[in-house]
Amino acid sequence: MARKRQHDSLPTFDELIVPTIKALLGLGGSGTIEEINERVYQIANIPDETLQILHGENGLQSEVDYRLAWSRTYLKKYGLLDNSARGIWALTKSDLNIDQIDSDQIVRTVREQHKQTEQKNKKEANEEVEITEKIEETNWKEQLLNVLFDIPPEAFERLAQRLLRESGFIQVEVIGKTGDGGIDGKGIVRISGFLSFHVIFQCKRYKGSITPSQIRDFRGAMQGRADKGLFITTGTFTRDAIKEATRDGAPPIDLIDGELLCDKLKEFKLGVETELIESVEVKTE
């Protein structure tokens, strides 16, 4: 039984359960979230305009990707999926028969398990399975993006400059001149101390999705001026924009979306601090 739709073209999370398993089978049993999602888009024939529908006010991720996260969570709770600390999701069984997968049964079973757990702990049962870690992660990222939206454009460019320096870039300069084709800065990245690449970057505070035309415009501006391009945004990239960035025969452009930007700022402790909470449990038996 499918859940209620908020948009006619959007598949519900339970409708994405079987395509998720098919995607993993096609990937050899395991894959990254990006690989799995891309394969599901094809299997479920999800149109590009649907993939551009964003979830939440800040558009940290697409609505389809948000629902796919719920699909993976239900499959993990059901025991068909597992994920490693490195973000690799894998099937727990190699002999799965896709024709025997019942998404309705999976949803009912997981919700019943959750209900029993809540009753055991004397808590009120919720209709949906709560993922505390996911909610907390989304909350701090949305809070960080709100801060980034409020700072002046020049401050955002300087933040990108600092981030690149912390990542190992040298000679990082912010250009940010009007009429410079959208180029906000440049720098040099060294690989193992031997190879150097000149990189031009663009920073765009955006709540929507970057389109292929914006990638092409940026590539046109960087032609003959750098070895690689780097496009940094607080928003997301459409599927076609990602393909355009890695198109054969064209200068490559690396992409950093809002979610990855938040992760990198956290990694280098640029405006984000983490607190380790120690939990001590005394066993009486």
Steps between C-alpha positions, in 0.01 A plus 500: 500500500670819381513808723327826411671709237587867536579525129365283220841420350674425831529131590431420866781350708342153498474510120878550495579194713503245216689732258762549773556125524511471120757780490725322750467171313605681183798652681622160613347509847647824636546866416522857620185704555571694180543181295185344644289811451616550142410139417157537666427811292545287188314193626200701622506730194491811719492811277751782545233751604404269787863464608523878527225518765681590821427381853464760771541874497874508430505224242782304662403202286235406247167358615572178309836455676331568835246227433773264378672549836181378669486202263853398596417545868198269479704241310771518765247466784352202316844339474552513124755785497799605704734798477862553600664796671634602157149547365483183290160327495484128429245220474518256790399208277652408165214273392211746518205426273364839399161346413456400864562848640178649640546868584170512690612211719832674567326820609252316722770289664732793574219711642379212715854449631521868582161492671600205717826670595319818596246308707778314676661830593161640604507765232228605264534328163566718197369427154840544339834351600712775654862532392651718771844513341359604163277767652785646705729502198240672284426757772857621544555515126184702446604732783844544342350572158275766655811671637669482159195657335515794744867593459608749227613354164856618563508311830380183329779532243758546776360194676548300180855635479571384856344160431721445196810602693412257778455233231856546376462764228769766469501851351123522545369839390148640498425690180127562512503771236186590308513385141759230566272223378391391846854415612539576870854383560796288405762282663745217454458149634801273538480122482757315715739793467575419135208599279330839501168603348371852455140518617236769450201498733154650511291545816123523478269534798192331365191332639412333171678268259790596275417427135716376209499847342662647812769232483559576132523875568758437771699270273498764229643754743779265612609394150874549457539637853517186715539122496187434704193676629329482840135599543393557862134553589273488803236341278500184290589397145254352253584161354572661162725758666705218655529332160602828338774553759665170401420503128760327282726735307427801723710644784390322820312687771476365854179568690438579867132520596350628824520167681865438411582863581357453850700180545824671396441800727442255784811299410723808517308653793414816310201634691396151610598328823429144605458380856583147607259379767623204703238248604577274796280200575538293816403135454353340812504145371 
